[in-house]
Structures are given as C-alpha cells and as structure tokens.
Amino acid sequence: MSNITVLVVDDEARMRKLIKDFLSQKGYSILEAGDGEEALKVFEEKQNSIDLILLDVMMPKLDGWSVLRQIRQTSKVAIIMLTARGEEQDELFGFELGVDEYISKPFSPKILVARVEAILKRLKKDEKEIIDYGGIVIDDEGRTVTVDGKQVEMSLREYELLKYLIDNKNIALSRDKILNNVWNYDYYGDSRTIDSHIKKIRHKLGKKGKYIQTMRGIGYKFEIK
C-alpha cells in the first residue's frame, strides 16, 4: 500500500525504530515523535498527509490520553493506542475517547503490522455505495455519516459498527458476532466495549438513535419501525 504515512509516537527510541523498521518494509512513510507535545506539533504540521497514528499512552510532558483528546477535537484520523497496561478499564476508557484499535505491550511486530494493514484496508476500500436508512445516510467512499442532512463525526470503529448493524438490519446480532465481525479478529476483552460504542453512536444519531434496539439477553438490532 503506497503513499501511506504513519505517525509513530513513543518515548522509547528503540520502540520507535522497531515499529519503523517493520512498517517501512511495507512501503509506509514514517513520522516520529518522542513525547506528547512533539506529537501534537508534528500532527498540526502534517495532519493532511497522516493516515494513521500509533500512540503510546505513558509519555513525558503530555500523555497519550491528552494527545488523543486534542486530536479528536479536530480529526477522525485512525489511531491505535500502544500501552504497557492491559487492564480492561484502560481499554474501555480508550474506546470512549475515540480509539480505533488498542494493543498492549509487549506485542509481536508482525501482529502490529497486520492490525495496521487491516485498518488501512478498511479506510481505503474503493466502494462507492451510499446508503440511506430513515434519514441516516452512509457514504462508503467518503466514510461519512449524515443524519437529516447534517454530517456526524464518528471514529472508524463507531462508523464500522453502525454500518454493520445497518447492513444486517432487522437481524438480532449477538455481542460475540459483532465483536468477531466489526473488530475483525478474536477479541478477548469485555463485551461492554460494544455497549460503550453503541451508547456513543445513539447519542450522535440523536432521535435516530432509537433505530438501534437493545435485544435483551442477545445484543442489538437495527430496525426502522
């Protein structure tokens, strides 16, 4: 995949080099930042060319959560959080803030590359389908969601979850099935991750949020009545 730029943010130079070496083999251009403040500076200067950010949590000057919050105020660029902590609450917190993926250290560089490629593949897919359901319009090419003519900002994961529900409208989907299809790999975390995303999506859809129905003891269903 050519012309892809990844910003790698980690205070450990050895970790940045490891990630850079593996991603460079795939033809990606790599930008680096050694702390949160530098990351925001690089992003401000190069945001139009950055396709994905690998963002460490524990850093000096400004931690990853703070960087994430500031970036999400203006951008929905794909972000993978890297952390030495593997606690469930940390993951839920990250998804609440708009993280697209979450990888705990230590990790296999090959697995990291696979995750990066999976996200970029979904971002760059060439479909030109526009879907309109009850005032909710999804444009696959632009990866945008519009509600009653007004564009709604969503993270990559929120977008994919909403589209999966709509693609399977009127079908009750279990949480396990949603995890396996939307997260695109075996996810071993808590299914509350889905509940957290659904809550945010409903809020962003406003009155249209009622189309996402909770199926007690099962999961969720998108249905327009």
N, C-alpha and C positions, 0 to 999 in steps of 0.2 A: 504494500500500500504506500504510494508515493505522496510527497507533499504534505505529510502529516508532521505536525510539531507537538512535542510533549514537553511540558514544564515539569521538571523533577525538583521537588522541594524537600530537602532533608539536611539536617545539620551535620550529618556524618559524611565526610568526603568519600570515604570508602564505599558507603552505600550508594551514593550518587553515581560513582564510577561503575559499580556493579550493574546498576539499572541501565545506565547509559550504554555500556558495552553490549548488553543483550538487546536493547531496543534499537541500537544503531545497526545491528546485524539485519534487522527487518527493514532498514531503509528510512527510519524515522529521524527527523531532526530533533535534537535535544537542547533545551534551555535548562539552566540550573540556577538554583537559589539555595543559600546555606542557612537562611532563617526566615521568619515570617515577614519581616519588614522588607527584605530584599525580594521576597516572592511577590508582594503586592506591587513593588516598583517595576519588576520585570513584567508582571501581568498588565499593568497600566500602559506600559510602552508597547507591548507585543500582543495584546489581547485579540486583535483581529486575525492573528495568524496562529494562535494557540488552539489546538483541537482537544487536548486533554491535559489534566493536571494530576500528578502523583504527589500527594500532600501528606507529609509526616505530621503527627499530632504533637509530640513533645519536642519543642524547639525553643531556643533562646529568643529574647526580645519580644516575639509575638508567636503564640502557639497556633497550631493548625486550626483549632476551632475558630479562633478570632479571624484568621485569614479566610476561612470558609464563609463566615458570616459576611465579611466585607465583599467578597467576590459575588456572593449570591444576591447582593443588593442590586447589582447591575448586569449579571451574566448567568446563563444557564449552561456554561461550558461543562463538559463531563469531568467529574472529579472522583478519583479513587483515593481514599484515606489509607495511610500506612501507619500502623501503631504497634507498639510492643505490648500493649494491653489487649487482651482478648475477651474482656468482660462484656456480657450481654447488654448491660445498660449503656456502655460506651457505644456499642453498635446502634442501639435504638436512638441514642442521642444524635449520632452522626446522620442517620437517615432522616430524623426530624429536621435537621438543618439543611438537608438537600444533597446529601452524599449519594453518588450513583453506585458506588461499589466500596467495599470495606475489606482490607486484607491485613491480617495480623502477622507481625514479625515473630519468629523468623519464617520466611516463606521461600518457596522454590522460585528462582528467577524465571524458569520456564513456565510455571503456573501464572506468574505475574504477567508475562508476555501474552499468554493465552487469554487472560482476563482483559488486557488492554485491547487485544485484537477483536475480541467478542464485542466490546463496547463500541469500538470504532466501526466495526462492520455494521452494527445496527444504526449508527449515526449516518453512515454514508450510503446506505442502501438506496437503490435507484427507483423505488416505486413512486408513482405519480398519482396515487389514489387519494381522492378527497371524500371523506365520509361525513354524512350529516345525519345525526340522530336526535330528533326532538330539540333542535336548536344548538346541539353540540356538534361543531364541525372540526374534524380532524384531517389535517393535510399531511400526508405521509412524507411527501418530498421535502417540505419545509419543517416537518416535525413540530407543527404548531397546533394549538387547541384554541378554538374560538367559541365563546358562549354568547348567543344572541348578538353576534356581530362584534363582540369585544374580545380581543386576544387575552388569553390567560397564561401566565408564566408557569411552567411546570418543569421539574427536574426530569432528567432522562428516565429515571425509574418510575416516577409518577406518570409520565406520558405512556410508557410501555404497559404499565398496569392498567390504566384507563383503556387503552386500545385493546388489550387482551380481553377485558371484560366486555367491551363493545363488540369485538369480533365474535364473541361467544354469547351474544345477547340471548336472554330468555333461558339460559342454562345455569343451573346452580353449580358453582365451582368450589371445590374444597380448597382449604388453605394450602394443603400439600400440593395440589395440582397447580395452583397459582405460583407457588414458590418454584416448582420444577420448570414451569414454562416461562415465567417472567424473569426470574433470576438466572435462568439458563444454565444452572449447574446444581449439584446436590448441596442444598443449604442446610447447615446443621444448627442454625440459630433458632430462636423462638418465633413462632408464627405471629406473635404480637407485632412483628415487623410489618406484616401486611396490614393489620388493624391501624397502625400508626399512619401508613401511607394512605389508606382509604379515608381516614379522618381528614387528612390534609386535602385530598382530592375533592371530597364532598364540600369542604369549605370553599375551595376555589371555584367550584361549579355553581355555588350559590343555590338557588331554588332547584336547579337541575340536579343537585346532589342527591335528591330523593330517588333518582333513577337507579342508583347503586343500592340495592337492597341487601340487608343482612339476613342470611338464611341460618336460623338458629341451629347450632349443632353441626353445621356443614361448612359454610363460608359466605360467599357473596354471589349476587346475580345482578346483571344489568338488564333492566326491563322498563319499558315506557308504557304506562297504563293510560 
